[in-house]
Amino acid sequence: MTANTTSNSADRIKTVKAAWDKAPDGPKKEAALKHYQAAEKAHTAKDDAGVTKSLDAAVAALA
């Protein structure tokens, strides 16, 4: 993994977090939180594919 990939993941995590913060409370937000937390763990583990998968799921949960 390159530093650029890690930076892109971090930026995407921030973007999804901002969307989550603005979402109304409810089951969609709760589901998205679980995926967001999984993305944070994957980012810590330097698992870029896991970050992408989890963030995609978080965005889908908020939709």
Contacts in CASP RR format, 6 or more apart in sequence:
PFRMAT RR
TARGET T0000
AUTHOR 0000-0000-0000
METHOD contacts of the structure
MODEL  1
MTANTTSNSADRIKTVKAAWDKAPDGPKKEAALKHYQAAEKAHTAKDDAG
VTKSLDAAVAALA
1 46 0 8 1.000
1 48 0 8 1.000
5 48 0 8 1.000
6 43 0 8 1.000
6 46 0 8 1.000
6 48 0 8 1.000
9 43 0 8 1.000
9 48 0 8 1.000
9 51 0 8 1.000
9 52 0 8 1.000
10 43 0 8 1.000
12 51 0 8 1.000
12 52 0 8 1.000
12 55 0 8 1.000
13 36 0 8 1.000
13 39 0 8 1.000
13 40 0 8 1.000
13 43 0 8 1.000
13 51 0 8 1.000
13 55 0 8 1.000
16 36 0 8 1.000
16 39 0 8 1.000
16 55 0 8 1.000
16 58 0 8 1.000
16 59 0 8 1.000
17 36 0 8 1.000
19 59 0 8 1.000
19 62 0 8 1.000
20 29 0 8 1.000
20 32 0 8 1.000
20 33 0 8 1.000
20 36 0 8 1.000
20 58 0 8 1.000
20 62 0 8 1.000
23 29 0 8 1.000
23 32 0 8 1.000
23 62 0 8 1.000
28 61 0 8 1.000
28 62 0 8 1.000
28 63 0 8 1.000
29 62 0 8 1.000
31 61 0 8 1.000
32 58 0 8 1.000
32 59 0 8 1.000
32 61 0 8 1.000
32 62 0 8 1.000
33 58 0 8 1.000
35 54 0 8 1.000
35 55 0 8 1.000
35 57 0 8 1.000
35 58 0 8 1.000
35 61 0 8 1.000
36 54 0 8 1.000
36 55 0 8 1.000
36 58 0 8 1.000
38 50 0 8 1.000
38 54 0 8 1.000
38 57 0 8 1.000
39 50 0 8 1.000
39 51 0 8 1.000
39 54 0 8 1.000
39 55 0 8 1.000
39 58 0 8 1.000
42 48 0 8 1.000
42 49 0 8 1.000
42 50 0 8 1.000
42 51 0 8 1.000
42 53 0 8 1.000
42 54 0 8 1.000
43 51 0 8 1.000
END
